[in-house]
Amino acid sequence: MKRVILTAIGLTFGVSNSIAGDLESDLQKALNERYNRSYYYNNSDTDNLLPQIGTVGSTTITTQEEKVFGKYFFKKARQHLNIIDDPVLDEYIGTLGSRLISHANNVHFPFNFFLVNDPKLNAAAFLGGNVKVNAGLFTYADNESQLASVLAHEITHVTQRHLARFIEDAYSRQTKTIGAIVGSIVIALINPVIGMAALNATLALNIQNTINYTRSDELEADHIGIDLLYRAGFDPGEMAVFFNKLTSMGRRTIPANLIDHPIPEVRVADARSRAMRYPPVKTDENINFYFAKARIFVRFSENSADFCVEHFTRLLEKNQNSGRYNRSYLLYGLTLAYIKKNDYTNARRYFNMIGAEYRNNLFMLDTFSDLELLKNNTSEVIRVLTERLKFTPRSPTIILNLAVAYIKANNAKKALKLLEDLAKQQPDNLLVQDLLSDCYKSLRMKMEYYISLGKRFALVSDYTKSNMNYNYAYQYAKTRLDKAKINALIVLNEQNRKSDAQFEK
């Protein structure tokens, strides 16, 4: 299943130079809506008016504004967090999140789940459906239900609009703008130590009061999250098991600030008590969770190649007697470890030992592509992935691996067609933009090459370099339509620059 993406920038087709006068930023629309709503709510007919959102939340921050704030957060995350751009991991976490979202209430916008290469055991939800998941969660979670319990908790923070309500409360008591409050919270999400100081300076609150406010929401997120976990087919008892694990690790390992979630014993007991109210749930083992766990352990940690080989070899030997782990999970870990060690003979040997039932698994196909391309066997990768694409035509993992194979086979035209279609699905995917740039450069398509570079810089809010590349592209534009497209992108950059400034005053 494709990852849900919040669009940050895109081409505007079929416009003229007059578009500059017609375009209006999402933020300005939201601010206009706020002004209009304030006017109407001050009239004598307010008793007859229904709130903008007729469920949880408030009438102060609209869903449209949440989306704007969410876009800003994700751009800042792109700038300052070590986001993992791994197609197969993205598909896994997006699929897991979508499974939960399909059973959630009060979902008013698409969700964006993304992984950050951070070993700390943490996840965080932000406005507009953005959920940041640290890779460290995979280290400590024993099964998919435990991981899903964290996502269910974070999804509930969004659907119950806890952070939106916090901002509304802070705004009602302060002279700061909502933009300034949101900007400070974004800093707190990205760098909790610096961010909490900025947030408390902005809100004139002490840290303890801030924590107390969010803890009441934490219990609500636990209660609704555990029900969501059950309805999505996961074991609700694993939330209590995971909470208990965090508690036993010691409080110093658990962050305690506005964004992160302390796990006191009372929450463990409450989760255990609530889980007992549900009938037993038989969950099927999802190999994708274990493949993701192995992939993160090997590729997105500071573990050396030798350490990874020793780790999975030791587990494989113990597993012969205990049968504790899925054998294919351990073999997959060894495959990746030997690739990391540049020992492709052993990597291929352990890869071939993995169960045949997983031959069409995305993790397996991605690793198959790596192994074959290391031998320059592009034709075999193209054959296998082209056939698989018939069954999963929208899978970014298949599309990107196939595009890379075409590029290595000096067939940039076929790669370009795949990537341009994928860019329409995922316009803010940095890897897609990088590969598009490679294709355009190879095909000597100079205008398109500079546009792709401009988009890439825009995705990380470097509007100066983005506009510089758009100006280069303009020099190679041959038609009025092409020039209009480039002008529209430059205008969009300036709008986004002004929009960002609202949060950084």
N, C-alpha and C positions, 0 to 999 in steps of 0.2 A: 504494500500500500504506500502511496506516495506520502512524503512528508508534507505537512501543512505549512505554508510559508506566508508571511506577511509581506506584501509587495512594498518595496522601498522606492523603486524607480523603474521606469519602463519607457519604451518608445511610444510616441504619440503619432499616429499615422493620419494622412489625409488632412493636414492642417496648413494654414498659411501663416505668414509672419504676423498677422493680426492676433495670433493665439496669445501673445503676451498680454494683451488687454483682456482676454477672456478667462485666463486661468486664475483660479483662486485656491490657495492652499487649504488642505484639510483643517489645519489649525485655525485659520481665519474663519472658516465655516463654523467650526465648533464654537469659537468665541462669539460669533454673531448669533448663533443659536442660544448661547448662554444669555446674551443681552436681551434677546426677544423674550426668552422664557422669564427672565427677571421682570420685564415690563408687565407681561400678562399676569404673572403671579402676584403683582402688587395691585391688581384691580380688585374691585369688590366682588367679582365672581369666583374668587379662588376656591371657595368651598365646593364649587361644582366641577372643579378641574381634577382630573386623574393624573397621577405622576407619569412622567415620561416612561419609566420602567415600572410595570405593574407588578413586579415580583419583589425579590430582595433588593437591597441597595437604597439609593436615594435619588431625589430629583436634582441634585446639585451637579454631579458628574454624569454626563450622558454616555451611552455606549459608543457614540461616535468619538467623543473625547478620549475614552479609554483606548480606542484603537490608535489615535494620534500619539498618546503617551506611550503606548506599547511599541510603536514604530521607533520612537526616539530611544527607548531603552535598548531595543535590539541593535540599533546602529551603534550605540555606545558599547554594548557588549562586544560587537564586532571589533571595535577599536581596542578595547582594554582587556578582554578575557581571551584565554587560549581556547577558542571554540574548536571542537574536533570536526573537521570536514572529512568525514569518512562515510561514503554513500551507504554502505551496508549497515553501519551502526545507526545512521540517521533513519533508515527505513525501519529498523527494528524498534527504536524508541518511539518513532512516529506511529507505528502500527500498534504498539502497546498502549500509547496514549489515546489513540483513536478508539480502541476497544473500550476503554474506560469512559471516554467522552460520549460514546453512543448510548450509555446508560445513565448519564448525568442529567440533572435538571438545570434550568436557568442558563443554558448555553446560548449566548447571544452573538458570538463571533468565532471565527476559526481559531484553533489553538496552534501554537508553535512550540514544539518540544525540541530543545537542543542540548547537546552534550558539551561539557567543558572539561578540559584536561586538568583536573584539580583532584588531588588525592584525598582531600578533606571530605568527610562524610556529610554531605549537605545537598539540599535542593532548595529552590526558591521560586515563588510564583510572583508575577508582576502583572500589571494592568494589560488589558488587551489580549489575554490568553497566552502570554509568554511564560514558559516553564523551563527554568534552567536546572539541569541535572548534572551534578558532578560525577566524574568517572569513578570517584572513590566509593560511590554507592554500590557499584558492582563488586568491589572488593569484599564488602561486608555482608551483602545479601546472599543468603544460601539458596534461594529459589526465586522464581518469578513472582510469586505472590507477595514476598517481602518487598521486592522492588516496586511492584504495583501498588502496595500500600502507601509508599511514599508519594507516588504520582497521584493517587486518589486523594490524599491529604492536600497536595498542592492544587489540584484541580478544584477542590472545594473552596480553597481560599479565593480563587478567581470567581467561581460561580456564585458564591455568597458575597462577593465584592468587599472582602474584609479590608483590603488596602485602600480601595476607593472610599470606604466609610472612614477610615483613619484620616485620609487626606481631607475629606469633607469636614471632619471634626476639627482638624488642625486649622483649616482655612477659616472656619467660623470664629476661631479664637485669636487669630493672628492678623497682622497687617500685610504679611507676605502674600504674593500672588500664588495661585495654584501651580503655575509653571515653576516657580522657585522651589516650592515644596516637592513637586515631582522630581525636579532636577537633583535635589539633595537626596531623595530616596534612591534614585538611580545610582548615585555615587555610593550610597550605603550598600546596595546590592553588589556592586562591582568591587569595592574595597571597603569591607565592613569597619575596619579600624579608623580610616580617614573619614569614611562616609558617616559614621555615627556622630563624630564630632561636628561635621558639617550640618547634619540633620538637626542636632540639638541646638546648634547656633541659629539655624533658620527658624526653628519652631520655638525657641526659648523654653525648651523642656529639659528635664533631667532624664538620664538614660533609664533609671528605674521606673519612672512613670511611663515611659514608652514601652518597656517590657510588659508592665502590668496591663496596659491596654491590649496588647496583642495576645496575651495568654488566654483571655476569654475566647478569642477567636480560634486559638489552637484547639480548645476542647470541642468547639463546634465543628472544626475541620476534621477532628478525630471521629466524632459521632456520625457525621454525614459521609465522611470518607470510608468508614468501615462498611456502611450500608452500600455505598457505591461499589466497593470491592466485591462484596457478595453478589450483587446483581450482575456484575460483569463476569462472574464465573470463577473468581479467585477465592482462596481460603481466607476468610476474615480473621481467623485465629493467628495468622502469620503477622498481622500488624502488631499484636501484643508481643509475639516472639521477637520481632525486630526491635520494638521499643525496649524490651527487656535486655536485649543484647547491647543496645546503646547505653543503657543505664549501667550495666555491669562493666562497661569499658572505662567508666570514670568520667566525671563531669568536665575535666579539663579537655577531653576530646570532643565535647559537644559545644558548639558555639552558642552564645546566649546574647542575642541582640535583636533588633527589630525584625530582621529578615530571617534569621535562623531560629531553630526551635529546640529549646531545652526539653528534656524528657524526664520530668520528675516521676517518682514512683507512683504517685496517684494516677497519672495518665496511663501507666502500664497496667495498673489494677483495673482502671475503668475500661481500657481496651479489651482486657481479658474477659471481664464480666460481660461486656456487650457481645463479644464474639461467641460466647456460650449460648446466646439467645437464638443463634442461627442453626439450622440443621447442618449436619456434616456435609462438607463439599469435597467431592472427589475431583482433583485437578490432574489433568494430563501434563506430563513433563514436557516442557517446550525446549527443545534442543537449542533454539535460537538464543535463549537467555544464557545458556552455558557457553555457546560459541562467542557471544558478545563478551562474556566474562573473561574468557581466554584471550580474546583479541585485545581487550583493554589491558590485561595483565602484561602481555608481551609488547604491544606496539605503543601504548600510551601510558607508560610508567618509566621510572628510572631503573628498572631491573635490567641487568646486563643480559646478553644473549646466553652466556654460560649459566647464569643463575636461572633463567627461564627453562633451559634444557634440564638442569638438575631438578628443578621444582616439579615439572610434569613427569619426568622419569621416575622420581621418587613416588609420586602419587599413583602412577600407573602400576608400579611394583606392589604397593600396598593394596591397590584396588583388586588385585588378583584374589586376595583372600577375603577382603571386606565387601567388595562390590558396592562401595558407598557412592561412587561417582559413575556417571555415564561414561563408558569407555571412549565413545567417539569424541566427547568433550576433551578428554586428556590427549587423545591422538591429534586432535585439531590444535591444541596448545603446543604440542611438540612440533607439528608442521610449521607453525608460525615461528617458533623459537629457532628452528634450524634455518628458516629463511632469513631471520634476523642475523644468524651466525654465518650467513653466506654458504651454508652447507646444503646445496640443493639436492644432492643425492639422498641424504637422509630425510630432507623435507618431503621429497616425492615418495619415499618409502612409507613414511607414516601417513601421508595423505592417502595413499592407495589402501591403507588398512582401515580407513574410516568406512562405516557401514554404507552399503550401496543404496540404502533407502534415502540417503541424504544427497544423492548426486545432483538433484535439482534445487537444493537449498541455496539461498542467496550467498550465505557465508562461504559455502563450498565453491560456488561458481566464481566468486570474487577471487578466492585463493587459487583455484584452477587457472584463472586468467593470469595471475601473478607468476605462477610456476611456468606456464607455457611461454609467456612473453619474455621471461628471463632466458629462455632458450631460443628466442626470436621465432617461435612457432606461431606466427600471427594467423596463419590460415586456419589452424585448428581452433583457435579462440574465436575467430570470426564465424566459423561453421557452427560451433556449439552455441554461441550466444545468439546468433541470428535465428536459429531454431527455437531457442528458449524465449526470444522476444515475441514470438507468435502467441505464447501463452501469458506473458506478462508484459504487454506493450508499453506500460507506463512506469515500469520499474527503473528508477534512476541508477540503481546498481548495475543492471544489465546494460542500460544505454551508455553509461559512462565508460564501463569496461570495453564495450564494443567500439565506442568512439576512439578510445586510446589504441585499441588494436588496429583500427583503420589508419590512424595517424602514423603508427609505427610501420604499417605496410605501405606508406607513402600514398595513401588514398584519402587525402584531406577533404575531398568533395563529399564522400559518403559520411565521413565523421561530422562534417559541418551540418548536413541535413538533420542528423540525429540531435546534435547539440542545439541547433536553433529551435527545434521543436521542444526540447527539454527546457530551454530558457523561457519559453512561454509558460510552462508549468511552475518553474522555480526561478523567477527573475532576480532574486537576490542570492543565488548560489554562487559563491566565489569560485569554486572549482569549475563550474560550467563556464563562467566568464574567462577564466584563465585558459581553458582548452579552446574556447571560441577564438581567443586572441591568437593562439598557436595556429589554428586553421587559417584564419584570415591572413596571417603573416606568410604562411606557406603558400597560399594561393595568390599572394600579392594584391589582396583586396584592401588597399590602404585606408580608404574612408571607413570601412567596417572595422578594420583593425583598431583605429584610433577611437572609434565609438565604443568598442568593447573595453578598451583601457579606461575610457572616461567613465563608463558604467561601473567598472571595478572600483575605481577610486571613490565614486559617489556612494557606493555601498558601505564604505568605512568613513563617510562624512569628510573626506578630503576633497572639498569642492573646488579648491584652487587648482590642484593637479587634474581633477576631472574636467574642468572647463578648459584647461590648457590642451588636453587631448581632444576635446570637442572642437576647439579652434583649429587644431591640426586637421581634424576630419573635414572641417568646412572647406579647407583649401582643396580637397580632393572631390568635393561634391560637384556633380555635373548637372543636376536638375534642380528646379525650384523646390520640388517636393523634398528632395534630400536635404536641401538647405533649411527648409522649414522644420524637418524632423530634428535637425541638430540644434536649431534655434530653440525649439520646444524643450529639448533636454537641458540647455543652458538656463532657460527660464525656470525650469523645474528645480535645478540646482540652487538658484537664488532663493526660490520659495522655501526649499528645505533648509537653507542656511538661516533664513529669518525664523523659520519655525524652531530650529534648534536653539536659536538665541533666546527664545522665550523661557527656556529651561535653565539657562546659564547666566542669568543676571545676578 
